[in-house]
Amino acid sequence: MQNTENKEIWTALYARLSMDDGNVGESMSIGSQKAILKRKAEEMGIHSYKFYVEM
């Protein structure tokens, strides 16, 4: 097992466009998902994250 004491750990946050929103840009659905994911990550003490969005 690797020693991770001095390594920054990143977390992937994934949002997906609903077919109900159509496939045009970043919809309100994606914006809402990102806000929820960010809030939950920070509640859990996760501050190094990157969003991945499937449209």
Contacts in CASP RR format, 6 or more apart in sequence:
PFRMAT RR
TARGET T0000
AUTHOR 0000-0000-0000
METHOD contacts of the structure
MODEL  1
MQNTENKEIWTALYARLSMDDGNVGESMSIGSQKAILKRKAEEMGIHSYK
FYVEM
8 48 0 8 1.000
9 48 0 8 1.000
10 48 0 8 1.000
10 49 0 8 1.000
10 50 0 8 1.000
11 41 0 8 1.000
11 46 0 8 1.000
11 48 0 8 1.000
11 49 0 8 1.000
11 50 0 8 1.000
12 49 0 8 1.000
12 50 0 8 1.000
12 52 0 8 1.000
13 34 0 8 1.000
13 37 0 8 1.000
13 38 0 8 1.000
13 41 0 8 1.000
13 49 0 8 1.000
13 50 0 8 1.000
13 51 0 8 1.000
13 52 0 8 1.000
14 37 0 8 1.000
14 51 0 8 1.000
14 52 0 8 1.000
14 53 0 8 1.000
14 54 0 8 1.000
15 30 0 8 1.000
15 31 0 8 1.000
15 33 0 8 1.000
15 34 0 8 1.000
15 37 0 8 1.000
15 51 0 8 1.000
15 52 0 8 1.000
15 53 0 8 1.000
15 54 0 8 1.000
16 33 0 8 1.000
16 53 0 8 1.000
16 54 0 8 1.000
17 23 0 8 1.000
17 25 0 8 1.000
17 27 0 8 1.000
17 29 0 8 1.000
17 30 0 8 1.000
17 53 0 8 1.000
17 54 0 8 1.000
17 55 0 8 1.000
18 27 0 8 1.000
18 29 0 8 1.000
20 29 0 8 1.000
21 27 0 8 1.000
21 28 0 8 1.000
21 29 0 8 1.000
21 30 0 8 1.000
23 55 0 8 1.000
25 55 0 8 1.000
26 53 0 8 1.000
26 55 0 8 1.000
30 53 0 8 1.000
30 55 0 8 1.000
34 51 0 8 1.000
34 53 0 8 1.000
37 49 0 8 1.000
37 51 0 8 1.000
38 49 0 8 1.000
41 47 0 8 1.000
41 49 0 8 1.000
END
